[in-house]
């Protein structure tokens, strides 16, 4: 048996495999915070966006815009270091270094782009290394990520059917936790979430079902979320609610309201996105989310616990 994630030391978290990480999250009873941050924009004063998110209470760190075939994480290496950064990335050391710096499980977004998607807006083309495929999922395994999130950024043409197909691939080639679903439309003219798509994700083997947080996309309400949570939990899966519609910058009162509503619905992880600053959520909103779902005690302990433990 594993220790619950909200009480785990860095050494314990980073030693967990996908199954253990899932159980550790489940044991935390809806008090896990995941921060998503963009890694290819200039960070604050030469440190990574991930370090800032971890400092303000994130238990899990999700990298966005990370190209697994051409890995770049700005702020990971000091400019004065005489190091062959390309070789370090090729050898898979960049993610290990980031894990060491933040002391948190690290995940990455891969996007199941559907070339036949019926688009609701202009399609945004993204590099191969950001798209979900057997090739990129094998690279996620090689690089040592703790989890992968199969989802879509705005306008990329990710569909729920394509997500389901890639879950099956991920379960065959990746040993970490597989999280899957849509935070918003991703430019496609289809429902963002439905019980049918959730059933497909569960049948494909998803460990965690990703859904929009109540209050972030039009028409998705508390009752619908509760039904999805009950469905996922009945099949042994977890649920992650996501604030991915720029509302991660809407202020702490909004964040706290959303946090409590989604906790009441029974979600296991609460995600806060990267769109507010264009790189990550304002740090005070990460703390607001953390404090709302687990109280000041656990919020401060996560911030203060040394990554050397």
ZAMARGU-4260 file (C-alpha; in steps of 0.2 Angstrom, whole numbers, plus 5000, padded with zeros to 4 digits):
<rodrens>
0) 5000/5000/5000 | 5006/5018/4996 | 5005/5034/5006 | 4992/5047/5001 | 4999/5059/4989
5) 4995/5075/5000 | 5006/5068/5014 | 5020/5060/5003 | 5038/5066/5002 | 5046/5069/4985
10) 5056/5053/4986 | 5040/5043/4989 | 5030/5051/4975 | 5044/5050/4962 | 5046/5031/4966
15) 5028/5027/4962 | 5023/5018/4947 | 5007/5022/4938 | 4996/5010/4948 | 5004/5017/4964
20) 5001/5035/4959 | 4983/5031/4956 | 4980/5023/4973 | 4990/5038/4981 | 4978/5050/4973
25) 4963/5040/4977 | 4968/5039/4995 | 4970/5059/4996 | 4951/5060/4995 | 4948/5074/4983
30) 4963/5085/4989 | 4975/5084/4975 | 4980/5099/4965 | 4988/5098/4947 | 4995/5114/4939
35) 4997/5115/4920 | 5011/5126/4914 | 5018/5131/4897 | 5037/5127/4896 | 5042/5136/4880
40) 5039/5154/4885 | 5052/5164/4895 | 5050/5160/4913 | 5052/5171/4928 | 5070/5176/4933
45) 5078/5161/4925 | 5068/5147/4934 | 5055/5135/4927 | 5036/5138/4928 | 5035/5121/4936
50) 5046/5127/4951 | 5034/5141/4953 | 5019/5130/4953 | 5026/5118/4965 | 5031/5132/4977
55) 5013/5137/4979 | 5006/5120/4982 | 5004/5109/4966 | 5006/5091/4970 | 5007/5086/4951
60) 5015/5096/4937 | 5008/5095/4919 | 5019/5102/4905 | 5010/5110/4890 | 5018/5114/4873
65) 5031/5101/4877 | 5037/5093/4860 | 5043/5076/4865 | 5053/5074/4849 | 5062/5091/4851
70) 5061/5094/4870 | 5063/5112/4877 | 5060/5118/4894 | 5065/5136/4897 | 5073/5139/4913
75) 5079/5121/4916 | 5097/5125/4914 | 5107/5141/4918 | 5114/5151/4904 | 5132/5149/4911
80) 5132/5130/4912 | 5143/5123/4899 | 5132/5108/4894 | 5127/5100/4878 | 5108/5103/4881
85) 5104/5094/4865 | 5113/5078/4871 | 5105/5080/4888 | 5087/5080/4880 | 5091/5065/4869
90) 5097/5055/4883 | 5081/5058/4893 | 5089/5068/4907 | 5078/5084/4905 | 5063/5077/4914
95) 5074/5068/4927 | 5082/5085/4931 | 5065/5094/4932 | 5058/5080/4944 | 5073/5083/4955
100) 5071/5102/4955 | 5052/5102/4959 | 5051/5085/4968 | 5034/5081/4960 | 5027/5069/4948
105) 5028/5076/4930 | 5016/5074/4916 | 5014/5080/4898 | 5000/5084/4886 | 4999/5074/4870
110) 4985/5079/4858 | 4975/5066/4849 | 4972/5076/4833 | 4959/5070/4822 | 4962/5075/4803
115) 4944/5072/4799 | 4937/5082/4814 | 4922/5093/4810 | 4929/5110/4815 | 4920/5124/4823
120) 4935/5136/4820 | 4951/5137/4810 | 4962/5123/4814 | 4979/5126/4822 | 4993/5114/4816
125) 5005/5108/4829 | 5021/5098/4828 | 5022/5079/4827 | 5030/5079/4844 | 5015/5087/4853
130) 5003/5075/4844 | 4998/5058/4852 | 5004/5043/4843 | 5013/5027/4846 | 5029/5035/4842
135) 5027/5050/4854 | 5019/5039/4868 | 5035/5028/4867 | 5045/5044/4869 | 5035/5049/4884
140) 5039/5032/4892 | 5058/5034/4887 | 5059/5051/4894 | 5053/5045/4911 | 5036/5055/4913
145) 5025/5050/4928 | 5009/5053/4918 | 5002/5058/4902 | 4987/5068/4898 | 4977/5065/4881
150) 4968/5081/4878 | 4967/5096/4866 | 4973/5114/4866 | 4961/5127/4858 | 4959/5124/4839
155) 4970/5109/4837 | 4956/5097/4831 | 4956/5084/4845 | 4940/5073/4845 | 4934/5061/4859
160) 4934/5047/4847 | 4953/5050/4843 | 4956/5051/4862 | 4949/5034/4865 | 4960/5026/4851
165) 4975/5034/4859 | 4971/5028/4876 | 4973/5010/4870 | 4990/5014/4862 | 4995/5023/4878
170) 4990/5008/4889 | 5001/4997/4878 | 5017/5007/4878 | 5017/5018/4893 | 5019/5012/4911
175) 5013/5028/4920 | 4996/5035/4923 | 4985/5039/4908 | 4973/5054/4910 | 4961/5057/4896
180) 4947/5069/4891 | 4943/5087/4884 | 4944/5103/4894 | 4935/5113/4881 | 4930/5110/4862
185) 4948/5111/4856 | 4940/5119/4840 | 4929/5104/4836 | 4910/5105/4834 | 4905/5091/4846
190) 4900/5090/4864 | 4915/5093/4875 | 4910/5078/4887 | 4896/5065/4887 | 4893/5049/4896
195) 4896/5040/4879 | 4913/5047/4877 | 4917/5043/4895 | 4911/5025/4893 | 4923/5024/4878
200) 4938/5031/4888 | 4934/5018/4902 | 4933/5004/4890 | 4950/5009/4882 | 4958/5008/4899
205) 4959/5026/4905 | 4965/5028/4923 | 4958/5045/4925 | 4944/5054/4916 | 4947/5072/4912
210) 4932/5083/4912 | 4929/5102/4912 | 4926/5110/4930 | 4908/5115/4933 | 4908/5133/4929
215) 4920/5133/4915 | 4911/5128/4899 | 4893/5132/4895 | 4880/5119/4899 | 4890/5107/4909
220) 4882/5107/4927 | 4884/5099/4944 | 4872/5085/4940 | 4881/5079/4924 | 4898/5080/4933
225) 4891/5069/4947 | 4885/5056/4935 | 4902/5055/4927 | 4911/5054/4943 | 4899/5039/4949
230) 4902/5031/4932 | 4921/5032/4932 | 4922/5027/4951 | 4911/5012/4948 | 4924/5006/4934
235) 4939/5009/4946 | 4944/5025/4937 | 4947/5042/4945 | 4941/5059/4939 | 4950/5076/4936
240) 4941/5092/4934 | 4950/5106/4924 | 4950/5125/4924 | 4956/5127/4906 | 4946/5141/4899
245) 4957/5156/4904 | 4947/5157/4920 | 4962/5151/4930 | 4965/5170/4930 | 4947/5175/4936
250) 4952/5178/4954 | 4953/5168/4970 | 4934/5170/4974 | 4930/5161/4957 | 4943/5148/4960
255) 4937/5144/4977 | 4919/5143/4971 | 4923/5131/4957 | 4934/5121/4969 | 4921/5117/4982
260) 4907/5113/4969 | 4918/5101/4960 | 4924/5093/4976 | 4906/5091/4981 | 4903/5081/4965
265) 4917/5069/4970 | 4932/5073/4959 | 4949/5066/4964 | 4961/5079/4956 | 4958/5097/4953
270) 4968/5105/4938 | 4971/5123/4936 | 4977/5128/4919 | 4990/5140/4911 | 4981/5153/4900
275) 4979/5167/4913 | 4997/5173/4911 | 5000/5163/4895 | 5012/5152/4904 | 5003/5146/4920
280) 4990/5151/4933 | 4994/5166/4944 | 5002/5158/4960 | 4989/5166/4972 | 4976/5156/4963
285) 4985/5139/4964 | 4986/5143/4983 | 4968/5148/4983 | 4963/5131/4975 | 4974/5121/4987
290) 4968/5130/5002 | 4949/5128/4997 | 4950/5109/4994 | 4961/5104/5009 | 4962/5118/5021
295) 4977/5129/5026 | 4986/5115/5036 | 4989/5104/5021 | 4991/5118/5009 | 5005/5125/5019
300) 5013/5108/5022 | 5014/5105/5003 | 5022/5121/5000 | 5034/5120/5015 | 5039/5101/5013
305) 5057/5100/5007 | 5060/5091/4991 | 5075/5083/4999 | 5064/5072/5010
</rodrens>
